[in-house]
Each structure stands twice: as structure tokens, then as C-alpha cells.
């Protein structure tokens, strides 16, 4: 049984003072052994969130990481810096980074290498655009992105990665993939991982769905056999909505065992 992960991507929202309050509300409502709960604030709120999370089972993550440990890379942040800030997770290759900031499969792979070297659990995002889905290229896009992620992966604990399937057309649009669409994609990804990394890694790797997950649609998505959690954007900014998603994940553990 894979422990579900519910990760909140706060994007460029939640300033430091607000982070303290949001974390306080989440601590009161979402601490559970049944689910790995993670929040990913913007960089300037990491320290405050870390302080507010002291002693909590809720993990802290960042939204990006550079591949070098230090250097002349204005605006970037390194893995040792994230570790120092209290992070245990990092989102890599989010479609907003790919779309707006020129992130490529190659830079995603380099960032992933840095995360693994510094023992940050990577949450690597993959997923197709609407045009790619409509052109029946979904599987080809996922294969290409997965191929890049798992380049030179000998020696990795592949099962320790977290992959987030985030169809770009579902992110921030209010239009989520149906549970069946999510399950089809996750099954495809798990089978791909099995071929590349072996059945044992494929059995334990957690595959999150992301794209307009809400309190209303979470249960249907999370009940799918290959959906092991969610990467949540908009709904992670409201404690009640995020808590409802965490509870939906906890409920599925009973069904899936
Ligand atoms: C995300 O940012 O990864 C995301 C899935 O956003 P939203 O839930 O708002 O679609």
C-alpha cells in the first residue's frame, strides 16, 4: 500500500505573515498519519512556514531548485539552501516553469539530479498540453518527458521519486481530468516505470494527479488504483478545501488496502 501524498503548491501566493496563519490552520486540521501532507510556499515564506511547522508531520517543500550548489545564477536557489531552509521536498518541472520560464526536459533532469544529491524528495511534474492531447500525442509526450527524467538513473532509488501527472489543460482552469483519464495516464506512467526501473520501483513510486483538484472532485480521483495523491494549486490556499482533499486521501487508504 502506497502512502498517499497531498502536496499544496502555493505558487506566488501567501506572504510570510499569511503563511503562519495558513500553517496554523492546516496543523489544526490536516495532521494525520494516513497521508503525507506537504506545503510548498514561495521562497520568501519558507523560513516562516518552517518555523510554524516545527514539530508537525506536515512537510515543507520548495517550488524549484537550481542544479548547482552555488554560483552566479541570479534569482535561483540551490538544493543546499533549500535544505538549510528546512525543505524536505521540491517541485521540479512544473508546467508553469516549462511554459513561462523556458524550462526544458534537460534542465528538469539537471534540477532533479541536484535534489537527489541533497536528499530532497523531488515531485517531478509531467503532462501534456491541450493541443498535444487533441493531436493524440499524450502518450508520446509522457514517454519523452519520462525518458528525460529517468536518463542515467542507474544507482537511484527510483521508487523514492514522486511523479505528478499534471495535464497542462487542467491546471488552474477549473477543468480537471476525469478519474478515468487520470487513471489511464497513471497506469501508463507506472507501466513505463516498470519497464525502465523494474517492477519493485514501479510498485512503490507515488504518482500524484494535479490539475484543478478540489474538495468536490478529490475523492473520485484519489480512489483510482494508480492515483496516489494530488498536487494541489488553487485549493491549497484555503485551509478548509485543502483539508477536505487530505481527508479524501485518508479515506481512500481504507478502500485501497
Ligand atoms: C498546480 O499548480 O500544480 C496545480 C495543479 O494547480 P491547480 O490545482 O490550481 O490547477
py3Dmol code that shows the C-alpha trace and the ligand (Angstrom):
import py3Dmol

protein = """\
ATOM      1  CA  UNK A   1       0.000   0.000   0.000  1.00  0.00           C
ATOM      2  CA  UNK A   2       1.487   3.343  -1.061  1.00  0.00           C
ATOM      3  CA  UNK A   3       1.013   6.140   1.432  1.00  0.00           C
ATOM      4  CA  UNK A   4      -0.863   8.943  -0.313  1.00  0.00           C
ATOM      5  CA  UNK A   5       0.781  12.336  -0.712  1.00  0.00           C
ATOM      6  CA  UNK A   6      -1.165  15.579  -0.797  1.00  0.00           C
ATOM      7  CA  UNK A   7       1.102  18.477  -1.713  1.00  0.00           C
ATOM      8  CA  UNK A   8      -0.002  22.094  -1.832  1.00  0.00           C
ATOM      9  CA  UNK A   9       1.708  24.303  -4.409  1.00  0.00           C
ATOM     10  CA  UNK A  10       1.175  27.826  -3.151  1.00  0.00           C
ATOM     11  CA  UNK A  11       2.775  29.256  -6.311  1.00  0.00           C
ATOM     12  CA  UNK A  12       3.393  33.028  -5.999  1.00  0.00           C
ATOM     13  CA  UNK A  13       0.833  33.400  -3.217  1.00  0.00           C
ATOM     14  CA  UNK A  14       0.964  33.578   0.583  1.00  0.00           C
ATOM     15  CA  UNK A  15       3.353  36.093   2.044  1.00  0.00           C
ATOM     16  CA  UNK A  16       5.251  35.270   5.216  1.00  0.00           C
ATOM     17  CA  UNK A  17       2.662  36.560   7.669  1.00  0.00           C
ATOM     18  CA  UNK A  18      -0.156  34.751   5.855  1.00  0.00           C
ATOM     19  CA  UNK A  19       1.941  31.586   5.820  1.00  0.00           C
ATOM     20  CA  UNK A  20       1.999  31.486   9.615  1.00  0.00           C
ATOM     21  CA  UNK A  21      -1.778  31.636   9.730  1.00  0.00           C
ATOM     22  CA  UNK A  22      -2.359  29.125   6.938  1.00  0.00           C
ATOM     23  CA  UNK A  23       0.071  26.666   8.539  1.00  0.00           C
ATOM     24  CA  UNK A  24      -1.648  27.138  11.897  1.00  0.00           C
ATOM     25  CA  UNK A  25      -4.993  26.238  10.337  1.00  0.00           C
ATOM     26  CA  UNK A  26      -3.536  23.251   8.493  1.00  0.00           C
ATOM     27  CA  UNK A  27      -1.857  21.938  11.634  1.00  0.00           C
ATOM     28  CA  UNK A  28      -5.180  22.065  13.431  1.00  0.00           C
ATOM     29  CA  UNK A  29      -6.996  20.194  10.673  1.00  0.00           C
ATOM     30  CA  UNK A  30      -4.690  18.098   8.472  1.00  0.00           C
ATOM     31  CA  UNK A  31      -2.167  16.277  10.616  1.00  0.00           C
ATOM     32  CA  UNK A  32      -2.711  12.597  10.006  1.00  0.00           C
ATOM     33  CA  UNK A  33      -0.542   9.501   9.867  1.00  0.00           C
ATOM     34  CA  UNK A  34      -2.556   8.228   6.941  1.00  0.00           C
ATOM     35  CA  UNK A  35      -1.376  10.860   4.459  1.00  0.00           C
ATOM     36  CA  UNK A  36       1.952  12.542   3.706  1.00  0.00           C
ATOM     37  CA  UNK A  37       0.967  16.204   3.663  1.00  0.00           C
ATOM     38  CA  UNK A  38       3.344  18.757   2.125  1.00  0.00           C
ATOM     39  CA  UNK A  39       3.152  22.509   1.612  1.00  0.00           C
ATOM     40  CA  UNK A  40       5.306  24.340  -0.939  1.00  0.00           C
ATOM     41  CA  UNK A  41       5.364  28.073  -0.208  1.00  0.00           C
ATOM     42  CA  UNK A  42       7.200  30.671  -2.287  1.00  0.00           C
ATOM     43  CA  UNK A  43      10.868  31.059  -1.312  1.00  0.00           C
ATOM     44  CA  UNK A  44      10.389  34.147   0.861  1.00  0.00           C
ATOM     45  CA  UNK A  45       7.824  32.328   3.027  1.00  0.00           C
ATOM     46  CA  UNK A  46       9.864  29.145   3.515  1.00  0.00           C
ATOM     47  CA  UNK A  47      11.565  30.250   6.731  1.00  0.00           C
ATOM     48  CA  UNK A  48       8.319  31.391   8.333  1.00  0.00           C
ATOM     49  CA  UNK A  49       6.495  28.254   7.242  1.00  0.00           C
ATOM     50  CA  UNK A  50       9.341  26.120   8.564  1.00  0.00           C
ATOM     51  CA  UNK A  51       9.116  27.805  11.941  1.00  0.00           C
ATOM     52  CA  UNK A  52       5.330  27.431  12.016  1.00  0.00           C
ATOM     53  CA  UNK A  53       5.648  23.740  11.097  1.00  0.00           C
ATOM     54  CA  UNK A  54       8.121  22.932  13.878  1.00  0.00           C
ATOM     55  CA  UNK A  55       7.106  19.590  15.420  1.00  0.00           C
ATOM     56  CA  UNK A  56       4.488  18.967  12.743  1.00  0.00           C
ATOM     57  CA  UNK A  57       4.136  15.927  10.496  1.00  0.00           C
ATOM     58  CA  UNK A  58       3.394  18.284   7.576  1.00  0.00           C
ATOM     59  CA  UNK A  59       6.448  18.509   5.329  1.00  0.00           C
ATOM     60  CA  UNK A  60       7.929  21.595   3.727  1.00  0.00           C
ATOM     61  CA  UNK A  61       8.785  21.816   0.043  1.00  0.00           C
ATOM     62  CA  UNK A  62      10.071  24.392  -2.417  1.00  0.00           C
ATOM     63  CA  UNK A  63       8.797  25.138  -5.895  1.00  0.00           C
ATOM     64  CA  UNK A  64      12.076  24.899  -7.791  1.00  0.00           C
ATOM     65  CA  UNK A  65      15.778  24.195  -7.346  1.00  0.00           C
ATOM     66  CA  UNK A  66      18.913  25.014  -9.328  1.00  0.00           C
ATOM     67  CA  UNK A  67      21.337  22.269 -10.294  1.00  0.00           C
ATOM     68  CA  UNK A  68      24.458  23.957  -8.940  1.00  0.00           C
ATOM     69  CA  UNK A  69      25.067  24.171  -5.184  1.00  0.00           C
ATOM     70  CA  UNK A  70      26.125  27.831  -5.505  1.00  0.00           C
ATOM     71  CA  UNK A  71      27.301  30.323  -8.084  1.00  0.00           C
ATOM     72  CA  UNK A  72      26.461  33.282 -10.283  1.00  0.00           C
ATOM     73  CA  UNK A  73      22.854  32.344 -11.030  1.00  0.00           C
ATOM     74  CA  UNK A  74      20.840  35.438 -10.156  1.00  0.00           C
ATOM     75  CA  UNK A  75      17.344  34.650  -8.978  1.00  0.00           C
ATOM     76  CA  UNK A  76      17.941  30.940  -8.494  1.00  0.00           C
ATOM     77  CA  UNK A  77      18.060  28.916  -5.291  1.00  0.00           C
ATOM     78  CA  UNK A  78      20.185  25.831  -4.648  1.00  0.00           C
ATOM     79  CA  UNK A  79      19.466  22.489  -3.019  1.00  0.00           C
ATOM     80  CA  UNK A  80      21.759  23.120  -0.001  1.00  0.00           C
ATOM     81  CA  UNK A  81      19.930  26.433   0.517  1.00  0.00           C
ATOM     82  CA  UNK A  82      16.584  24.661   0.480  1.00  0.00           C
ATOM     83  CA  UNK A  83      17.815  22.046   2.927  1.00  0.00           C
ATOM     84  CA  UNK A  84      19.050  24.837   5.190  1.00  0.00           C
ATOM     85  CA  UNK A  85      15.597  26.476   4.966  1.00  0.00           C
ATOM     86  CA  UNK A  86      14.024  23.253   6.245  1.00  0.00           C
ATOM     87  CA  UNK A  87      12.753  21.790   2.964  1.00  0.00           C
ATOM     88  CA  UNK A  88      12.394  18.054   2.510  1.00  0.00           C
ATOM     89  CA  UNK A  89      10.638  18.171  -0.878  1.00  0.00           C
ATOM     90  CA  UNK A  90      10.940  20.175  -4.072  1.00  0.00           C
ATOM     91  CA  UNK A  91       8.658  20.558  -7.071  1.00  0.00           C
ATOM     92  CA  UNK A  92      10.571  20.232 -10.351  1.00  0.00           C
ATOM     93  CA  UNK A  93       9.436  20.889 -13.927  1.00  0.00           C
ATOM     94  CA  UNK A  94       6.067  22.416 -13.137  1.00  0.00           C
ATOM     95  CA  UNK A  95       4.314  23.306 -16.395  1.00  0.00           C
ATOM     96  CA  UNK A  96       4.287  26.985 -15.430  1.00  0.00           C
ATOM     97  CA  UNK A  97       8.093  26.824 -15.304  1.00  0.00           C
ATOM     98  CA  UNK A  98       8.158  24.981 -18.626  1.00  0.00           C
ATOM     99  CA  UNK A  99       5.661  27.407 -20.243  1.00  0.00           C
ATOM    100  CA  UNK A 100       6.791  30.765 -18.900  1.00  0.00           C
ATOM    101  CA  UNK A 101      10.431  30.319 -17.923  1.00  0.00           C
ATOM    102  CA  UNK A 102      11.923  28.143 -20.635  1.00  0.00           C
ATOM    103  CA  UNK A 103      12.281  25.018 -18.508  1.00  0.00           C
ATOM    104  CA  UNK A 104      13.186  22.060 -20.727  1.00  0.00           C
ATOM    105  CA  UNK A 105      13.365  18.308 -20.247  1.00  0.00           C
ATOM    106  CA  UNK A 106      17.149  18.710 -19.955  1.00  0.00           C
ATOM    107  CA  UNK A 107      17.012  21.360 -17.205  1.00  0.00           C
ATOM    108  CA  UNK A 108      14.357  19.344 -15.372  1.00  0.00           C
ATOM    109  CA  UNK A 109      16.766  16.420 -15.325  1.00  0.00           C
ATOM    110  CA  UNK A 110      19.609  18.586 -14.023  1.00  0.00           C
ATOM    111  CA  UNK A 111      17.450  20.031 -11.247  1.00  0.00           C
ATOM    112  CA  UNK A 112      16.328  16.527 -10.353  1.00  0.00           C
ATOM    113  CA  UNK A 113      19.951  15.412 -10.012  1.00  0.00           C
ATOM    114  CA  UNK A 114      20.639  18.209  -7.519  1.00  0.00           C
ATOM    115  CA  UNK A 115      17.536  17.352  -5.489  1.00  0.00           C
ATOM    116  CA  UNK A 116      18.536  13.688  -5.227  1.00  0.00           C
ATOM    117  CA  UNK A 117      22.144  14.519  -4.351  1.00  0.00           C
ATOM    118  CA  UNK A 118      20.943  16.640  -1.449  1.00  0.00           C
ATOM    119  CA  UNK A 119      18.268  14.177  -0.287  1.00  0.00           C
ATOM    120  CA  UNK A 120      15.298  16.333  -1.194  1.00  0.00           C
ATOM    121  CA  UNK A 121      12.297  14.288  -2.308  1.00  0.00           C
ATOM    122  CA  UNK A 122      11.548  15.504  -5.816  1.00  0.00           C
ATOM    123  CA  UNK A 123       7.994  15.995  -7.039  1.00  0.00           C
ATOM    124  CA  UNK A 124       8.583  15.924 -10.783  1.00  0.00           C
ATOM    125  CA  UNK A 125       5.774  17.257 -12.960  1.00  0.00           C
ATOM    126  CA  UNK A 126       4.936  15.900 -16.384  1.00  0.00           C
ATOM    127  CA  UNK A 127       1.882  16.245 -18.571  1.00  0.00           C
ATOM    128  CA  UNK A 128       0.597  17.166 -21.985  1.00  0.00           C
ATOM    129  CA  UNK A 129      -0.921  20.376 -23.312  1.00  0.00           C
ATOM    130  CA  UNK A 130      -4.435  20.520 -24.722  1.00  0.00           C
ATOM    131  CA  UNK A 131      -3.096  20.676 -28.294  1.00  0.00           C
ATOM    132  CA  UNK A 132      -0.981  17.587 -27.630  1.00  0.00           C
ATOM    133  CA  UNK A 133      -3.949  15.703 -26.173  1.00  0.00           C
ATOM    134  CA  UNK A 134      -6.172  16.672 -29.079  1.00  0.00           C
ATOM    135  CA  UNK A 135      -3.489  15.521 -31.503  1.00  0.00           C
ATOM    136  CA  UNK A 136      -3.394  12.121 -29.721  1.00  0.00           C
ATOM    137  CA  UNK A 137       0.169  12.762 -28.581  1.00  0.00           C
ATOM    138  CA  UNK A 138      -0.404  12.304 -24.847  1.00  0.00           C
ATOM    139  CA  UNK A 139       1.495   9.021 -24.583  1.00  0.00           C
ATOM    140  CA  UNK A 140       4.342  10.253 -26.786  1.00  0.00           C
ATOM    141  CA  UNK A 141       4.727  13.402 -24.676  1.00  0.00           C
ATOM    142  CA  UNK A 142       4.714  11.424 -21.434  1.00  0.00           C
ATOM    143  CA  UNK A 143       7.243   8.970 -22.854  1.00  0.00           C
ATOM    144  CA  UNK A 144       9.535  11.823 -23.885  1.00  0.00           C
ATOM    145  CA  UNK A 145       9.266  13.547 -20.504  1.00  0.00           C
ATOM    146  CA  UNK A 146       9.738  10.299 -18.580  1.00  0.00           C
ATOM    147  CA  UNK A 147      12.715   9.393 -20.749  1.00  0.00           C
ATOM    148  CA  UNK A 148      14.357  12.678 -19.784  1.00  0.00           C
ATOM    149  CA  UNK A 149      13.553  12.282 -16.088  1.00  0.00           C
ATOM    150  CA  UNK A 150      14.999   8.770 -15.944  1.00  0.00           C
ATOM    151  CA  UNK A 151      18.124   9.477 -18.007  1.00  0.00           C
ATOM    152  CA  UNK A 152      21.184   7.913 -16.328  1.00  0.00           C
ATOM    153  CA  UNK A 153      19.106   6.722 -13.384  1.00  0.00           C
ATOM    154  CA  UNK A 154      21.239   3.688 -12.527  1.00  0.00           C
ATOM    155  CA  UNK A 155      22.024   3.913  -8.841  1.00  0.00           C
ATOM    156  CA  UNK A 156      18.939   5.956  -7.988  1.00  0.00           C
ATOM    157  CA  UNK A 157      16.206   4.815  -5.678  1.00  0.00           C
ATOM    158  CA  UNK A 158      13.672   5.288  -8.490  1.00  0.00           C
ATOM    159  CA  UNK A 159      10.785   4.297  -6.248  1.00  0.00           C
ATOM    160  CA  UNK A 160      11.632   7.216  -3.961  1.00  0.00           C
ATOM    161  CA  UNK A 161      10.734   9.790  -6.583  1.00  0.00           C
ATOM    162  CA  UNK A 162       7.297  11.341  -6.664  1.00  0.00           C
ATOM    163  CA  UNK A 163       5.883  11.979 -10.127  1.00  0.00           C
ATOM    164  CA  UNK A 164       2.980  14.366 -10.653  1.00  0.00           C
ATOM    165  CA  UNK A 165       0.867  13.864 -13.762  1.00  0.00           C
ATOM    166  CA  UNK A 166      -0.437  17.336 -14.453  1.00  0.00           C
ATOM    167  CA  UNK A 167      -2.230  17.740 -17.769  1.00  0.00           C
ATOM    168  CA  UNK A 168      -1.498  21.371 -18.637  1.00  0.00           C
ATOM    169  CA  UNK A 169      -5.076  21.952 -19.777  1.00  0.00           C
ATOM    170  CA  UNK A 170      -6.322  21.140 -16.277  1.00  0.00           C
ATOM    171  CA  UNK A 171      -4.019  23.440 -14.305  1.00  0.00           C
ATOM    172  CA  UNK A 172      -5.742  26.481 -12.874  1.00  0.00           C
ATOM    173  CA  UNK A 173      -8.573  26.094 -15.377  1.00  0.00           C
ATOM    174  CA  UNK A 174     -11.226  24.509 -13.182  1.00  0.00           C
ATOM    175  CA  UNK A 175     -11.354  21.677 -15.750  1.00  0.00           C
ATOM    176  CA  UNK A 176      -9.947  18.573 -14.089  1.00  0.00           C
ATOM    177  CA  UNK A 177      -9.162  15.321 -15.859  1.00  0.00           C
ATOM    178  CA  UNK A 178     -11.881  12.769 -15.266  1.00  0.00           C
ATOM    179  CA  UNK A 179     -10.952   9.981 -12.848  1.00  0.00           C
ATOM    180  CA  UNK A 180     -10.764   7.638 -15.858  1.00  0.00           C
ATOM    181  CA  UNK A 181      -8.421   9.957 -17.789  1.00  0.00           C
ATOM    182  CA  UNK A 182      -6.219  10.309 -14.721  1.00  0.00           C
ATOM    183  CA  UNK A 183      -6.176   6.546 -14.123  1.00  0.00           C
ATOM    184  CA  UNK A 184      -5.287   5.832 -17.785  1.00  0.00           C
ATOM    185  CA  UNK A 185      -2.346   8.237 -17.637  1.00  0.00           C
ATOM    186  CA  UNK A 186      -1.146   6.972 -14.255  1.00  0.00           C
ATOM    187  CA  UNK A 187      -1.341   3.359 -15.380  1.00  0.00           C
ATOM    188  CA  UNK A 188       0.667   4.260 -18.468  1.00  0.00           C
ATOM    189  CA  UNK A 189       3.289   6.011 -16.312  1.00  0.00           C
ATOM    190  CA  UNK A 190       3.526   3.131 -13.843  1.00  0.00           C
ATOM    191  CA  UNK A 191       3.959   0.613 -16.651  1.00  0.00           C
ATOM    192  CA  UNK A 192       6.650   2.818 -18.191  1.00  0.00           C
ATOM    193  CA  UNK A 193       8.488   2.999 -14.843  1.00  0.00           C
ATOM    194  CA  UNK A 194       8.200  -0.792 -14.503  1.00  0.00           C
ATOM    195  CA  UNK A 195       9.911  -1.270 -17.862  1.00  0.00           C
ATOM    196  CA  UNK A 196      12.665   1.239 -17.118  1.00  0.00           C
ATOM    197  CA  UNK A 197      13.281   0.699 -13.392  1.00  0.00           C
ATOM    198  CA  UNK A 198      11.737  -2.660 -12.605  1.00  0.00           C
ATOM    199  CA  UNK A 199       8.515  -3.879 -11.049  1.00  0.00           C
ATOM    200  CA  UNK A 200       9.560  -3.165  -7.458  1.00  0.00           C
ATOM    201  CA  UNK A 201      10.213   0.540  -8.101  1.00  0.00           C
ATOM    202  CA  UNK A 202       7.015   0.845 -10.125  1.00  0.00           C
ATOM    203  CA  UNK A 203       5.076  -0.717  -7.273  1.00  0.00           C
ATOM    204  CA  UNK A 204       6.240   1.821  -4.681  1.00  0.00           C
ATOM    205  CA  UNK A 205       6.627   5.049  -6.676  1.00  0.00           C
ATOM    206  CA  UNK A 206       3.926   7.582  -5.820  1.00  0.00           C
ATOM    207  CA  UNK A 207       2.061   9.112  -8.771  1.00  0.00           C
ATOM    208  CA  UNK A 208       0.142  12.283  -7.965  1.00  0.00           C
ATOM    209  CA  UNK A 209      -2.560  13.822 -10.094  1.00  0.00           C
ATOM    210  CA  UNK A 210      -2.573  17.605 -10.436  1.00  0.00           C
ATOM    211  CA  UNK A 211      -4.971  19.910 -12.231  1.00  0.00           C
ATOM    212  CA  UNK A 212      -7.935  21.675 -10.638  1.00  0.00           C
ATOM    213  CA  UNK A 213      -8.230  19.215  -7.764  1.00  0.00           C
ATOM    214  CA  UNK A 214     -10.906  20.463  -5.372  1.00  0.00           C
ATOM    215  CA  UNK A 215     -12.805  19.344  -2.313  1.00  0.00           C
ATOM    216  CA  UNK A 216     -15.580  18.259  -4.680  1.00  0.00           C
ATOM    217  CA  UNK A 217     -13.629  16.119  -7.145  1.00  0.00           C
ATOM    218  CA  UNK A 218     -10.776  14.792  -4.975  1.00  0.00           C
ATOM    219  CA  UNK A 219     -12.430  11.573  -3.822  1.00  0.00           C
ATOM    220  CA  UNK A 220     -13.221  10.338  -7.336  1.00  0.00           C
ATOM    221  CA  UNK A 221      -9.669  10.983  -8.498  1.00  0.00           C
ATOM    222  CA  UNK A 222      -7.942   9.605  -5.405  1.00  0.00           C
ATOM    223  CA  UNK A 223      -9.948   6.390  -5.441  1.00  0.00           C
ATOM    224  CA  UNK A 224      -8.324   5.386  -8.733  1.00  0.00           C
ATOM    225  CA  UNK A 225      -5.924   2.498  -8.184  1.00  0.00           C
ATOM    226  CA  UNK A 226      -2.874   4.251  -9.644  1.00  0.00           C
ATOM    227  CA  UNK A 227      -3.572   7.728  -8.244  1.00  0.00           C
ATOM    228  CA  UNK A 228      -1.512   8.003  -5.064  1.00  0.00           C
ATOM    229  CA  UNK A 229      -2.256  11.569  -4.140  1.00  0.00           C
ATOM    230  CA  UNK A 230      -2.550  15.051  -5.543  1.00  0.00           C
ATOM    231  CA  UNK A 231      -0.536  18.149  -6.281  1.00  0.00           C
ATOM    232  CA  UNK A 232      -2.950  20.931  -5.470  1.00  0.00           C
ATOM    233  CA  UNK A 233      -2.642  24.549  -6.560  1.00  0.00           C
ATOM    234  CA  UNK A 234      -5.576  26.897  -6.023  1.00  0.00           C
ATOM    235  CA  UNK A 235      -7.358  24.737  -3.453  1.00  0.00           C
ATOM    236  CA  UNK A 236      -4.224  24.558  -1.296  1.00  0.00           C
ATOM    237  CA  UNK A 237      -4.578  28.239  -0.436  1.00  0.00           C
ATOM    238  CA  UNK A 238      -7.733  27.637   1.592  1.00  0.00           C
ATOM    239  CA  UNK A 239      -7.329  25.515   4.707  1.00  0.00           C
ATOM    240  CA  UNK A 240     -10.833  24.047   4.523  1.00  0.00           C
ATOM    241  CA  UNK A 241     -10.551  22.987   0.861  1.00  0.00           C
ATOM    242  CA  UNK A 242      -7.051  21.532   1.346  1.00  0.00           C
ATOM    243  CA  UNK A 243      -8.176  19.716   4.488  1.00  0.00           C
ATOM    244  CA  UNK A 244     -11.099  18.171   2.621  1.00  0.00           C
ATOM    245  CA  UNK A 245      -8.662  16.856   0.000  1.00  0.00           C
ATOM    246  CA  UNK A 246      -6.372  15.422   2.693  1.00  0.00           C
ATOM    247  CA  UNK A 247      -9.372  13.692   4.290  1.00  0.00           C
ATOM    248  CA  UNK A 248     -10.464  12.303   0.940  1.00  0.00           C
ATOM    249  CA  UNK A 249      -6.959  10.834   0.572  1.00  0.00           C
ATOM    250  CA  UNK A 250      -7.097   9.353   4.077  1.00  0.00           C
ATOM    251  CA  UNK A 251     -10.467   7.765   3.270  1.00  0.00           C
ATOM    252  CA  UNK A 252      -9.064   6.071   0.172  1.00  0.00           C
ATOM    253  CA  UNK A 253      -6.444   4.252   2.216  1.00  0.00           C
ATOM    254  CA  UNK A 254      -9.239   2.136   3.695  1.00  0.00           C
ATOM    255  CA  UNK A 255     -10.627   1.346   0.241  1.00  0.00           C
ATOM    256  CA  UNK A 256      -7.261   0.596  -1.369  1.00  0.00           C
ATOM    257  CA  UNK A 257      -5.743  -1.678   1.280  1.00  0.00           C
TER     258      UNK A 257
END
"""
ligand_1 = """\
10
LIG
C -0.549 23.118 -9.718
O -0.166 24.259 -9.534
O 0.273 22.199 -9.732
C -1.974 22.877 -9.911
C -2.356 21.656 -10.131
O -2.803 23.968 -9.833
P -4.413 23.910 -9.708
O -4.765 22.914 -8.649
O -4.803 25.313 -9.329
O -4.949 23.503 -11.043
"""
view = py3Dmol.view(width=600, height=400)
view.addModel(protein, "pdb")
view.setStyle({"model": 0}, {"cartoon": {"style": "trace"}})
view.addModel(ligand_1, "xyz")
view.setStyle({"model": 1}, {"stick": {}})
view.zoomTo()
view.show()
